């Protein structure tokens, strides 16, 4: 009998590395509930039942958090829809685009969500129209919209045409006599000059300068203009555009403003002449555009030279 008992201990496999199913809460409540994991030790309650109840409580808390997040999301969507109507978004498509633009985390998230919208190819042009509306109404230039349009132009061919048509509509607002071949969904192009805020004019000029500099569109879009008989607002727009074009062509960030006083930003710009030549060569077929831009540029240089001379 003694040999048999000693043999049992030898044949038994003891794995000391097997973890105990004991939680930190069990260890902390050992003085009150006992040590249930020790054989022969007294303990109170049922740890398995207690743990199940804790998991259910945690699940209820998670569901409560999800319900609160869903409620907050619904409230945000309702507020954005209300704002969309206030901003003149008179169709479901425009309102949907507006909500995406206003609620996205960044331009990458916005592009992905815009791509998932169930709209036809013809309705894709509404994306650019809503985007330009939002950009023009910003109190300060926001490159968020600029980067969205640039990214979309690489994957959706119609975006380039939409940018061009919207530019023509803007020139019609300035009072330029441009034909309706560029599309006129908003009823623009009646020849009457409309007052456009300086902020909107500046924001749109900076955005279009970036798009031309980065190849999202070409200078050919300006071919309907008569550079010898421009309206006052068109002249201001083109001068801002031209100055920003030189900066955007040499910069990797759409944030840099041609009117900046930060010397470090100015010195960080490259001096690559070939970049500007490529932009001009793309519009070689529209000689009047290149000549018109150079005409404005020469006027600006002469004006700056005259100001410098007066300052002396």
C-alpha positions in Angstrom: 0.0 0.0 0.0 2.8 2.4 0.9 4.5 1.8 -2.5 1.2 2.3 -4.3 0.7 5.7 -2.6 4.2 6.8 -3.4 3.8 5.9 -7.0 0.7 8.0 -7.4 2.7 11.1 -6.6 5.4 10.3 -9.1 3.1 9.5 -12.0 1.0 12.6 -11.6 1.9 15.5 -14.0 2.0 18.9 -12.4 2.1 21.9 -14.7 3.2 24.9 -12.7 3.0 27.2 -15.6 -0.8 26.9 -16.0 -2.5 30.2 -15.1 -5.2 30.3 -12.4 -8.5 31.8 -13.5 -8.3 34.3 -10.7 -9.0 38.0 -11.4 -7.6 41.0 -9.6 -11.0 41.6 -8.1 -11.0 38.1 -6.6 -7.7 38.8 -4.9 -8.9 42.1 -3.5 -12.1 40.6 -2.1 -10.4 37.6 -0.6 -10.8 38.9 3.0 -14.6 39.2 2.6 -15.5 36.5 0.1 -12.8 34.0 0.8 -10.2 32.3 -1.5 -12.4 30.1 -3.7 -9.4 28.9 -5.8 -7.9 27.1 -2.8 -9.1 23.6 -2.2 -10.8 23.3 1.1 -11.0 27.0 1.6 -14.4 28.6 2.6 -15.8 31.2 0.3 -19.1 33.1 -0.2 -21.1 33.6 -3.3 -20.6 32.1 -6.8 -17.7 33.7 -8.7 -18.9 32.4 -12.0 -22.3 34.0 -11.5 -20.7 37.2 -10.2 -18.5 37.5 -13.2 -21.4 36.9 -15.6 -23.3 39.7 -13.9 -20.2 42.0 -14.2 -20.0 41.2 -17.9 -23.7 42.0 -18.4 -23.3 45.3 -16.6 -20.3 46.1 -18.8 -22.3 45.2 -21.9 -25.1 47.5 -20.7 -22.6 50.4 -20.3 -21.2 49.8 -23.8 -24.7 49.8 -25.3 -25.5 53.0 -23.4 -22.3 54.6 -24.8 -23.3 53.5 -28.3 -26.8 54.8 -27.9 -25.4 58.2 -26.8 -23.0 58.3 -29.7 -25.8 57.5 -32.1 -28.0 60.2 -30.6 -25.2 62.7 -30.8 -24.6 61.7 -34.5 -28.3 62.1 -35.3 -28.4 65.5 -33.6 -25.3 66.6 -35.6 -26.8 65.4 -38.9 -30.0 67.2 -38.2 -28.1 70.4 -37.4 -26.0 70.1 -40.6 -29.1 69.5 -42.7 -30.7 72.6 -41.2 -27.5 74.6 -42.0 -27.5 73.1 -45.5 -31.0 74.5 -46.2 -29.9 77.8 -44.8 -27.0 77.9 -47.2 -29.3 77.3 -50.1 -28.7 73.6 -50.7 -32.0 73.1 -52.4 -31.7 69.4 -53.5 -31.1 66.2 -51.6 -27.9 65.6 -53.5 -26.4 69.0 -52.5 -27.5 68.6 -48.9 -25.9 65.2 -48.7 -22.6 66.5 -50.2 -22.7 69.5 -47.7 -23.2 67.2 -44.7 -20.2 65.1 -45.9 -18.0 68.1 -46.3 -18.9 69.6 -42.9 -18.6 66.3 -40.9 -15.5 64.7 -42.4 -12.3 64.4 -40.3 -10.0 65.4 -43.1 -9.8 65.7 -46.9 -9.0 62.0 -47.2 -12.0 61.0 -45.2 -14.2 63.4 -47.2 -13.0 62.0 -50.5 -13.8 58.4 -49.4 -17.3 59.4 -48.2 -18.0 61.4 -51.3 -17.0 58.4 -53.4 -19.6 56.2 -51.5 -22.5 58.6 -52.1 -25.1 57.1 -54.4 -25.2 59.8 -57.0 -25.0 59.6 -60.8 -22.0 60.7 -62.9 -24.0 63.8 -64.0 -24.6 64.7 -60.3 -20.9 64.5 -59.5 -20.6 68.1 -60.7 -22.6 69.1 -57.7 -19.7 68.1 -55.5 -17.6 70.9 -57.0 -20.4 73.5 -56.8 -21.1 72.8 -53.2 -17.4 72.7 -52.4 -16.8 76.1 -54.0 -19.8 77.5 -52.2 -18.4 76.4 -48.8 -14.9 77.6 -49.7 -16.2 81.0 -50.8 -18.1 81.5 -47.5 -15.2 80.7 -45.2 -14.0 83.7 -43.3 -10.4 82.6 -43.9 -8.9 80.5 -46.7 -9.3 76.8 -45.9 -7.1 74.5 -48.0 -9.3 71.5 -46.9 -11.6 72.2 -49.8 -8.7 72.8 -52.2 -7.1 69.4 -51.4 -10.5 67.6 -51.8 -10.9 68.9 -55.3 -7.3 68.2 -56.2 -7.6 64.6 -55.0 -10.9 64.0 -56.8 -9.4 65.4 -60.1 -6.9 62.6 -60.2 -9.7 59.9 -60.1 -12.7 61.6 -61.6 -12.2 63.1 -65.1 -15.4 65.2 -65.0 -14.0 67.2 -62.0 -11.7 69.1 -64.3 -14.6 70.2 -66.4 -16.7 71.1 -63.4 -13.9 73.3 -62.0 -13.8 75.1 -65.4 -17.5 75.5 -65.7 -17.8 76.9 -62.2 -15.0 79.3 -62.9 -16.9 80.6 -65.9 -20.0 81.0 -63.7 -17.9 83.1 -61.4 -16.7 85.3 -64.2 -20.4 85.8 -65.2 -21.0 87.0 -61.6 -18.2 89.5 -62.2 -20.2 90.7 -65.3 -18.0 89.1 -68.0 -19.9 88.4 -71.3 -19.1 84.7 -71.4 -21.4 82.3 -73.4 -23.5 79.6 -71.8 -21.5 76.7 -73.4 -19.8 76.2 -70.0 -23.0 75.2 -68.3 -25.3 77.4 -66.3 -27.3 75.3 -63.9 -27.5 78.1 -61.3 -29.0 80.6 -63.7 -25.8 82.7 -63.9 -24.5 84.4 -67.0 -27.1 87.1 -67.4 -24.4 89.8 -68.0 -25.3 91.7 -64.8 -22.3 92.4 -62.6 -22.8 91.2 -59.0 -20.8 92.3 -56.0 -18.7 89.5 -54.7 -17.1 89.8 -51.2 -13.3 90.3 -51.1 -13.0 87.2 -48.9 -14.8 85.0 -51.4 -12.8 86.4 -54.3 -9.5 85.9 -52.6 -10.4 82.3 -51.3 -11.4 81.2 -54.8 -8.4 82.8 -56.5 -6.0 81.0 -54.2 -7.8 77.7 -54.7 -7.8 78.0 -58.5 -4.1 79.0 -58.5 -3.3 75.8 -56.6 -5.3 73.6 -58.9 -3.6 75.0 -62.0 -0.1 74.8 -60.4 -0.7 71.1 -59.5 -2.3 70.1 -62.8 -5.9 69.7 -61.6 -6.8 72.1 -64.5 -5.0 74.2 -67.1 -4.8 77.9 -67.9 -7.1 77.1 -70.9 -10.0 77.7 -68.6 -9.4 81.4 -68.9 -9.6 81.5 -72.7 -13.2 83.1 -72.8 -11.9 86.3 -71.2 -11.0 89.4 -73.1 -8.0 90.6 -71.2 -8.1 94.0 -72.7 -11.6 94.8 -71.3 -11.8 93.1 -68.0 -14.3 94.0 -65.2 -12.8 95.4 -62.0 -13.6 92.3 -60.0 -12.1 90.0 -62.7 -8.9 92.1 -62.7 -8.6 91.7 -58.9 -9.3 88.0 -59.1 -6.7 87.4 -61.9 -4.0 89.5 -60.1 -4.5 87.5 -56.9 -4.6 84.3 -58.9 -1.4 85.1 -60.8 0.6 86.1 -57.7 -0.6 82.9 -55.9 0.2 80.8 -58.9 3.9 81.6 -58.8 3.9 80.7 -55.1 1.9 77.5 -55.4 4.0 76.3 -58.3 7.1 76.4 -56.0 5.4 75.2 -52.8 4.4 71.8 -51.5 1.7 73.3 -49.2 -1.5 75.1 -50.1 -1.3 77.1 -46.9 1.5 79.4 -48.1 0.1 82.8 -49.1 1.8 85.1 -51.6 1.1 88.0 -49.2 2.9 86.4 -46.2 5.2 88.5 -44.1 7.0 85.4 -42.8 10.5 85.5 -44.2 11.2 81.8 -43.4 8.2 80.8 -45.5 9.4 82.9 -48.4 13.0 81.6 -48.2 11.6 78.0 -48.1 10.2 78.3 -51.6 12.1 76.7 -54.5 13.1 78.6 -57.6 12.3 76.1 -60.3 11.7 77.9 -63.6 10.8 74.7 -65.4 7.7 74.3 -63.3 6.3 77.6 -64.5 7.3 76.8 -68.1 5.4 73.5 -67.9 2.3 75.3 -66.7 2.5 77.8 -69.6 3.3 75.2 -72.2 0.1 73.3 -71.4 -1.8 76.4 -72.6 0.3 77.0 -75.7 -2.7 76.5 -77.9 -4.5 79.4 -76.1 -1.9 82.1 -76.9 -4.4 84.8 -75.8 -4.4 83.4 -72.3 -0.6 83.4 -71.9 -0.4 86.8 -73.4 -3.2 88.1 -71.2 -1.5 86.7 -68.1 1.8 88.3 -69.0 0.1 91.6 -69.7 -1.4 91.5 -66.1 2.0 90.5 -64.7 3.8 93.4 -66.5 1.2 95.8 -65.1 1.8 94.5 -61.6 5.6 94.8 -62.0 5.2 98.4 -63.2 2.9 99.2 -60.4 5.3 97.8 -57.8 8.2 99.6 -59.4 6.2 102.9 -59.2 5.3 102.3 -55.5 9.0 101.7 -54.7 10.0 104.8 -56.5 7.4 106.9 -54.6 8.7 105.4 -51.4 12.2 106.7 -52.1 
